[in-house]
Amino acid sequence: MSEKLWFLLCVWLLLCGSCLGRFVVEKNSLKVTVPDSVKGVYECAIGNFGVPQYGGTLVGTVIYPKANQKACKGFDEVDISFKSKPGGLPIFLLADRGDCYFTLKAWNAQNGGAAAILVSDDKNEQLITMDNPEEENADADYLQKINIPSALIRKSLGDSIKKALSGGEMVNINLDWTEALPHPDERVEYEFWTNSNDECGPKCDSQMEFVRNFKGAAQILEQKGYTQFTPHYITWYCPEAFILSKQCKSQCINHGRYCAPDPEQDFSRGYDGKDVVVQNLRQVCFFKVANESGKPWLWWDYVTDFAIRCPMKDKRYTKECADHVIEALGVDLKKIDKCIGDTEADAENPVLKAEQDSQIGKGSRGDVTILPTLVINNRQYRGKLDKGAVLKAICAGFRETTEPAICLSKDIETNECLENNGGCWQDKAANLTACKDTFRGRVCECPVVQGVKFVGDGYTHCEASGALRCEINNGGCWKKTQDGRTFSACVEDHSQGCKCPPGFKGDGVDSCEDVDECKEKTACQCPECKCKNTWGSYECSCGSGLLYMREHDTCISKDANTEVSWSFVWIIILGLAAAGVAGYAIYKYRIRRYMDSEIRAIMAQYMPLDNQGEIPVHHAHRGDI
């Protein structure tokens, strides 16, 4: 027995050592709005139970009861109720630390009607995380029924609030979780630190219930690319002095490098800690292989199916049973076995070594020392392990306006656009609005409809712009049909703005009125003209025998017009004839000149011409012969 106790003591010391490493207290903001003596912004530690309102705020007024100030018994026993009256602010109970578990204080506050509980520390120290009771006390049936948020505040702040309340002043507080989780982009990355052990009591039961309930939502988020999920498992190493001990050999694999506690906390019966380590390793490898095949969400199916088909109580917590589940899900069993490797070898297992390295916190996350632990966007989740509560926390991790539809369902958040359109711009006629519902509230942002972008401040004004803007509610411009004719103030070649068409005047948005060209004397003003106004235009006519020329705003004779037309035609004909005769004469002249020059050239070759000089003739003398 002493050997067992010594081994458990060593394990406890190792765990305490890791806890003292870098455990991060997750905090939210607490703002006191009144009175002035306490007014300010303070930090408070989020309790690891109940339902913190991640991404939201809660405003209430504080009450410090005259009796049961540590909230260790029901408030009905002291005839105190914290239920707010219609129209009143929610009540925050201020309770003192001590005498009972934090969870019991929260449970009693909730049953008394409080909307939240603030626990004032009883000594001046750094804030700590209020957690669930230890294992032997974790079976209280109320633990999973706590739904109100809780926070631990410093003793100095608690004393200041008590002093203000004792002086008859009202203390109003705004609990703010909007920045409790980072929300940088459109994808949330989260980790779930868990265990395959199903014999660890209420914690294991609630953990498995959460996996079953959350599986559907988790798989939808993962399949659509909204989240990146990674499961993790805690192990520790056996102290070197005990590596060869019977206890270490039964609780560890790979020569004491990776260990887990005995499931039943009894070394003489049931499964050993090393069986848990191997199954944890198998679940890690299953996720690794499924993730490499592009189906990481199958991990949720494997874990739930394994818990149902291979429980410890039925003696089926074995490799054979696990292999059947793996094969049923269509994942490569050989790759998983290769990933697991040799658990008896005196060597490091790269998968479990990576898991141990991951336990050490980086950045703002802190070390993982509590099972189960949920890490969202590198921050440890605090609160009840419940589908609704966890989904709200994950939804708080998305950048505003990028949340998936599941985060905007009525079970998760309140649609603020339903009341007065959220105070944003809207066009009721076209059913357009700038109000966008988000998990954190709402934003007023001009919409994009059928590829047409609206521009404006989103609160009082949004206007269609760019190409095709007239296709959406006529670009927000005036448009009317009358007497079979339609006029519009929207012009396609303008990026934005409205302009009344010719024949109308107005702002182009709400109205365009017909211009009476006759009355305003802007057209049809010649002496012979007769003007009649029409919608969007006018009609102008002339007396008998006259024709109206609109472009010149004048009347001319129909006959004169005919005579002028025929004269013009005859002029053209005569002009063409004269041009033809002149052309023919020129042609004849040029031909005759050409022929004359050719004839003269031919004759010059055979006989002298008149214009050539005399050729001298020489006469011979007789004496010369």
ZAMARGU-4260 file (C-alpha; in steps of 0.2 Angstrom, whole numbers, plus 5000, padded with zeros to 4 digits):
<rodrens>
0) 5000/5000/5000 | 5014/5012/5004 | 5022/5009/4987 | 5005/5014/4979 | 5003/5029/4989
5) 5021/5034/4986 | 5018/5032/4967 | 5002/5043/4968 | 5011/5056/4978 | 5025/5057/4964
10) 5012/5059/4951 | 5003/5072/4961 | 5019/5082/4963 | 5023/5081/4945 | 5005/5088/4941
15) 5007/5101/4954 | 5024/5106/4946 | 5016/5108/4929 | 5002/5118/4936 | 5015/5130/4944
20) 5023/5131/4927 | 5012/5144/4917 | 4994/5142/4921 | 4985/5157/4914 | 4970/5165/4922
25) 4958/5170/4909 | 4950/5187/4912 | 4936/5198/4906 | 4933/5216/4909 | 4922/5223/4923
30) 4916/5241/4921 | 4908/5250/4936 | 4898/5264/4929 | 4891/5271/4946 | 4895/5278/4959
35) 4909/5290/4955 | 4919/5283/4970 | 4921/5266/4962 | 4919/5271/4944 | 4932/5263/4932
40) 4937/5247/4923 | 4944/5232/4932 | 4949/5215/4928 | 4940/5199/4935 | 4944/5181/4933
45) 4932/5170/4923 | 4925/5155/4932 | 4928/5138/4925 | 4909/5134/4926 | 4893/5142/4921
50) 4891/5150/4905 | 4902/5166/4902 | 4894/5177/4888 | 4908/5176/4876 | 4907/5190/4863
55) 4894/5199/4873 | 4890/5210/4888 | 4879/5210/4903 | 4873/5225/4913 | 4867/5224/4931
60) 4865/5231/4948 | 4875/5224/4963 | 4867/5217/4979 | 4877/5212/4994 | 4865/5202/5005
65) 4864/5206/5024 | 4863/5187/5027 | 4872/5172/5019 | 4885/5183/5013 | 4896/5168/5007
70) 4881/5161/4998 | 4885/5143/5005 | 4866/5139/5008 | 4851/5143/4998 | 4844/5160/4999
75) 4826/5154/5001 | 4832/5149/5019 | 4835/5167/5023 | 4820/5174/5013 | 4831/5183/5000
80) 4827/5184/4982 | 4837/5192/4968 | 4824/5191/4954 | 4823/5208/4946 | 4807/5217/4944
85) 4799/5221/4927 | 4809/5235/4919 | 4823/5234/4932 | 4841/5229/4929 | 4847/5211/4932
90) 4854/5208/4949 | 4872/5203/4952 | 4876/5195/4968 | 4892/5200/4977 | 4897/5185/4989
95) 4913/5183/5000 | 4925/5169/4996 | 4927/5155/5008 | 4918/5140/5018 | 4911/5131/5002
100) 4915/5128/4984 | 4914/5142/4971 | 4902/5131/4961 | 4890/5130/4976 | 4890/5149/4978
105) 4885/5151/4960 | 4872/5137/4961 | 4864/5146/4976 | 4865/5163/4967 | 4856/5156/4952
110) 4842/5148/4962 | 4840/5165/4971 | 4837/5173/4954 | 4854/5182/4952 | 4859/5185/4934
115) 4878/5183/4939 | 4889/5181/4954 | 4904/5191/4959 | 4915/5182/4972 | 4926/5194/4982
120) 4943/5187/4986 | 4946/5186/5005 | 4964/5191/5004 | 4975/5203/4993 | 4983/5192/4980
125) 4983/5189/4961 | 4967/5183/4953 | 4965/5164/4952 | 4953/5153/4941 | 4938/5147/4951
130) 4936/5129/4946 | 4925/5114/4949 | 4928/5103/4964 | 4941/5090/4965 | 4936/5072/4958
135) 4929/5065/4975 | 4917/5080/4975 | 4914/5082/4957 | 4898/5071/4957 | 4887/5085/4963
140) 4872/5085/4951 | 4871/5104/4951 | 4888/5106/4942 | 4881/5105/4924 | 4866/5115/4928
145) 4874/5131/4932 | 4870/5143/4918 | 4875/5160/4925 | 4892/5168/4923 | 4904/5170/4937
150) 4919/5181/4941 | 4932/5182/4955 | 4936/5200/4959 | 4950/5207/4970 | 4947/5210/4988
155) 4951/5229/4986 | 4937/5231/4973 | 4925/5220/4983 | 4928/5231/4999 | 4925/5247/4988
160) 4908/5240/4982 | 4903/5235/4999 | 4907/5252/5006 | 4897/5261/4992 | 4882/5250/4995
165) 4883/5252/5014 | 4882/5271/5011 | 4866/5269/5001 | 4874/5271/4984 | 4868/5261/4969
170) 4882/5251/4961 | 4880/5247/4942 | 4892/5235/4933 | 4895/5231/4915 | 4902/5213/4913
175) 4911/5213/4896 | 4917/5197/4887 | 4918/5205/4870 | 4937/5204/4870 | 4939/5189/4881
180) 4943/5179/4865 | 4953/5185/4850 | 4943/5187/4834 | 4956/5191/4821 | 4948/5183/4805
185) 4935/5172/4797 | 4942/5155/4804 | 4942/5149/4821 | 4956/5138/4827 | 4952/5127/4842
190) 4959/5113/4852 | 4951/5100/4863 | 4962/5092/4877 | 4953/5076/4881 | 4955/5058/4887
195) 4949/5041/4881 | 4947/5035/4899 | 4928/5032/4902 | 4930/5027/4920 | 4935/5043/4928
200) 4918/5047/4935 | 4907/5062/4932 | 4920/5072/4923 | 4922/5058/4910 | 4904/5057/4908
205) 4901/5075/4905 | 4916/5075/4893 | 4909/5061/4883 | 4891/5069/4883 | 4899/5085/4876
210) 4907/5076/4862 | 4891/5067/4857 | 4881/5083/4858 | 4894/5094/4849 | 4899/5082/4836
215) 4886/5088/4823 | 4890/5107/4824 | 4909/5103/4825 | 4908/5093/4809 | 4898/5106/4799
220) 4910/5120/4804 | 4925/5109/4799 | 4918/5103/4783 | 4914/5121/4777 | 4931/5127/4782
225) 4925/5139/4796 | 4936/5130/4809 | 4952/5121/4811 | 4950/5108/4825 | 4964/5098/4833
230) 4962/5085/4847 | 4976/5083/4861 | 4979/5071/4875 | 4989/5074/4891 | 5003/5062/4896
235) 5017/5064/4908 | 5033/5054/4911 | 5038/5043/4926 | 5051/5049/4938 | 5068/5040/4934
240) 5069/5032/4951 | 5053/5023/4948 | 5055/5018/4929 | 5057/4999/4934 | 5044/4999/4947
245) 5028/4988/4944 | 5017/5004/4945 | 5027/5013/4932 | 5027/4998/4920 | 5008/4997/4922
250) 5005/5015/4919 | 5017/5020/4906 | 5023/5015/4888 | 5040/5017/4880 | 5050/5014/4895
255) 5041/5027/4907 | 5041/5041/4894 | 5022/5042/4892 | 5010/5039/4907 | 4992/5040/4912
260) 4984/5037/4929 | 4975/5021/4932 | 4957/5022/4926 | 4950/5014/4942 | 4964/5021/4953
265) 4966/5003/4958 | 4982/4994/4952 | 4975/4977/4956 | 4960/4977/4944 | 4953/4982/4927
270) 4963/4992/4914 | 4980/5000/4917 | 4986/5018/4914 | 4996/5011/4899 | 4980/5005/4891
275) 4973/5023/4892 | 4990/5030/4884 | 4989/5018/4870 | 4971/5022/4866 | 4974/5040/4867
280) 4989/5038/4855 | 4977/5028/4843 | 4965/5042/4843 | 4979/5055/4840 | 4985/5044/4825
285) 4967/5042/4819 | 4965/5061/4818 | 4982/5062/4810 | 4978/5050/4796 | 4960/5056/4793
290) 4967/5074/4792 | 4979/5069/4779 | 4965/5061/4769 | 4956/5078/4770 | 4942/5072/4782
295) 4948/5077/4800 | 4930/5078/4806 | 4929/5059/4806 | 4938/5060/4823 | 4921/5065/4831
300) 4913/5049/4823 | 4928/5038/4829 | 4928/5045/4847 | 4909/5043/4849 | 4908/5026/4841
305) 4923/5020/4851 | 4915/5025/4868 | 4898/5016/4863 | 4906/5000/4856 | 4921/4998/4866
310) 4918/5004/4885 | 4929/4998/4899 | 4914/4991/4909 | 4911/4978/4895 | 4929/4973/4894
315) 4930/4979/4876 | 4943/4993/4878 | 4955/4984/4866 | 4964/4986/4850 | 4953/4973/4842
320) 4937/4983/4846 | 4946/5000/4840 | 4951/4992/4824 | 4933/4987/4820 | 4927/5005/4823
325) 4941/5011/4812 | 4938/4999/4798 | 4919/5004/4798 | 4924/5022/4796 | 4935/5018/4781
330) 4951/5025/4787 | 4967/5016/4783 | 4971/5005/4798 | 4989/5001/4792 | 4994/5019/4792
335) 4987/5021/4810 | 4996/5006/4816 | 5012/5013/4808 | 5009/5030/4817 | 5007/5021/4834
340) 5023/5012/4832 | 5031/5001/4845 | 5024/5006/4862 | 5037/4994/4871 | 5052/5001/4863
345) 5064/5011/4874 | 5063/5026/4863 | 5053/5042/4860 | 5037/5041/4851 | 5036/5056/4840
350) 5017/5058/4841 | 5017/5058/4860 | 5032/5068/4861 | 5024/5082/4851 | 5008/5080/4862
355) 5019/5083/4878 | 5027/5098/4869 | 5010/5105/4865 | 5005/5105/4884 | 5018/5119/4887
360) 5009/5135/4883 | 5015/5147/4870 | 5010/5166/4869 | 4994/5170/4879 | 4988/5152/4880
365) 4997/5145/4896 | 5001/5127/4900 | 4987/5114/4899 | 4985/5106/4916 | 4966/5103/4917
370) 4956/5090/4909 | 4946/5093/4899 | 4952/5109/4892 | 4946/5119/4877 | 4957/5131/4868
375) 4950/5144/4856 | 4961/5155/4846 | 4975/5152/4858 | 4965/5156/4873 | 4959/5144/4886
380) 4940/5143/4887 | 4932/5145/4904 | 4915/5139/4908 | 4903/5124/4907 | 4908/5110/4894
385) 4891/5112/4886 | 4886/5112/4867 | 4877/5129/4868 | 4890/5137/4879 | 4905/5131/4868
390) 4897/5136/4852 | 4894/5153/4858 | 4913/5154/4863 | 4918/5148/4846 | 4906/5160/4837
395) 4914/5174/4847 | 4931/5170/4839 | 4925/5175/4821 | 4929/5192/4815 | 4912/5202/4815
400) 4901/5199/4799 | 4911/5183/4795 | 4901/5171/4806 | 4893/5156/4799 | 4874/5154/4799
405) 4874/5143/4814 | 4881/5157/4824 | 4866/5168/4820 | 4853/5156/4824 | 4840/5162/4837
410) 4846/5149/4849 | 4864/5156/4849 | 4861/5175/4848 | 4848/5189/4847 | 4845/5197/4830
415) 4847/5215/4833 | 4841/5220/4815 | 4823/5214/4819 | 4820/5229/4830 | 4820/5246/4821
420) 4831/5239/4808 | 4845/5240/4821 | 4845/5259/4818 | 4853/5257/4800 | 4848/5263/4783
425) 4834/5253/4774 | 4824/5254/4758 | 4807/5246/4762 | 4801/5247/4745 | 4815/5237/4738
430) 4818/5227/4754 | 4836/5232/4756 | 4845/5236/4772 | 4862/5240/4778 | 4859/5231/4795
435) 4870/5215/4796 | 4866/5204/4811 | 4882/5198/4819 | 4885/5186/4834 | 4892/5201/4844
440) 4877/5213/4839 | 4875/5221/4822 | 4884/5233/4810 | 4877/5246/4798 | 4886/5242/4782
445) 4879/5247/4764 | 4875/5231/4755 | 4880/5223/4739 | 4865/5217/4729 | 4867/5206/4713
450) 4884/5213/4710 | 4879/5231/4713 | 4888/5240/4727 | 4879/5252/4738 | 4890/5266/4745
455) 4886/5278/4760 | 4888/5279/4779 | 4876/5264/4782 | 4866/5273/4795 | 4856/5287/4785
460) 4861/5284/4767 | 4866/5271/4755 | 4866/5273/4736 | 4869/5261/4722 | 4885/5264/4712
465) 4894/5257/4697 | 4888/5247/4682 | 4871/5240/4682 | 4866/5251/4696 | 4850/5255/4688
470) 4845/5237/4688 | 4843/5237/4707 | 4828/5248/4712 | 4832/5260/4698 | 4848/5265/4707
475) 4837/5274/4720 | 4832/5286/4707 | 4815/5293/4702 | 4805/5283/4689 | 4787/5284/4682
480) 4776/5277/4669 | 4762/5288/4662 | 4752/5288/4645 | 4762/5272/4640 | 4779/5281/4642
485) 4792/5278/4655 | 4805/5290/4661 | 4819/5287/4673 | 4832/5298/4682 | 4845/5284/4683
490) 4858/5285/4670 | 4869/5270/4667 | 4884/5279/4662 | 4885/5288/4679 | 4894/5279/4693
495) 4881/5286/4705 | 4869/5301/4707 | 4852/5304/4699 | 4847/5317/4685 | 4830/5321/4679
500) 4828/5317/4660 | 4825/5330/4647 | 4808/5338/4649 | 4808/5336/4668 | 4815/5345/4683
505) 4818/5340/4701 | 4831/5332/4712 | 4830/5315/4702 | 4828/5305/4718 | 4811/5308/4725
510) 4803/5318/4711 | 4805/5324/4693 | 4791/5336/4688 | 4786/5339/4670 | 4792/5355/4662
515) 4779/5365/4653 | 4789/5371/4638 | 4774/5381/4631 | 4771/5390/4647 | 4789/5393/4651
520) 4792/5398/4632 | 4807/5387/4630 | 4801/5380/4613 | 4788/5382/4599 | 4789/5401/4600
525) 4789/5406/4582 | 4775/5418/4576 | 4765/5404/4567 | 4768/5390/4580 | 4755/5383/4590
530) 4761/5374/4606 | 4753/5360/4616 | 4762/5353/4632 | 4763/5334/4634 | 4771/5324/4649
535) 4789/5324/4647 | 4789/5334/4630 | 4778/5345/4619 | 4769/5346/4602 | 4771/5360/4590
540) 4761/5363/4575 | 4760/5377/4562 | 4745/5385/4552 | 4738/5378/4535 | 4752/5376/4522
545) 4766/5377/4534 | 4778/5364/4541 | 4786/5365/4558 | 4805/5362/4559 | 4809/5357/4577
550) 4828/5359/4576 | 4826/5377/4570 | 4809/5381/4580 | 4802/5388/4564 | 4788/5386/4552
555) 4791/5385/4533 | 4779/5384/4517 | 4777/5366/4511 | 4775/5372/4493 | 4791/5383/4494
560) 4800/5369/4500 | 4794/5359/4485 | 4800/5372/4473 | 4816/5374/4481 | 4819/5356/4481
565) 4815/5354/4462 | 4826/5369/4458 | 4840/5361/4467 | 4838/5345/4458 | 4838/5354/4441
570) 4854/5363/4446 | 4862/5347/4450 | 4857/5339/4433 | 4863/5354/4423 | 4879/5355/4433
575) 4882/5337/4429 | 4878/5339/4410 | 4890/5354/4409 | 4903/5344/4418 | 4901/5330/4405
580) 4902/5341/4390 | 4918/5350/4396 | 4925/5333/4400 | 4922/5327/4383 | 4929/5342/4374
585) 4945/5341/4385 | 4946/5322/4380 | 4944/5325/4361 | 4957/5339/4362 | 4970/5328/4371
590) 4967/5314/4359 | 4970/5325/4343 | 4986/5332/4350 | 4992/5315/4354 | 4988/5308/4336
595) 4997/5323/4328 | 5013/5321/4338 | 5013/5302/4333 | 5010/5306/4314 | 5024/5319/4314
600) 5036/5307/4322 | 5033/5294/4309 | 5035/5305/4294 | 5051/5313/4301 | 5059/5296/4298
605) 5056/5295/4279 | 5055/5313/4272 | 5061/5330/4277 | 5048/5341/4284 | 5044/5359/4281
610) 5052/5364/4297 | 5068/5355/4295 | 5083/5365/4287 | 5089/5363/4268 | 5102/5350/4265
615) 5116/5356/4254 | 5119/5348/4236 | 5137/5346/4229 | 5139/5347/4210 | 5154/5338/4202
620) 5166/5348/4189 | 5171/5340/4172 | 5190/5343/4174 | 5189/5332/4189 | 5185/5317/4180
</rodrens>
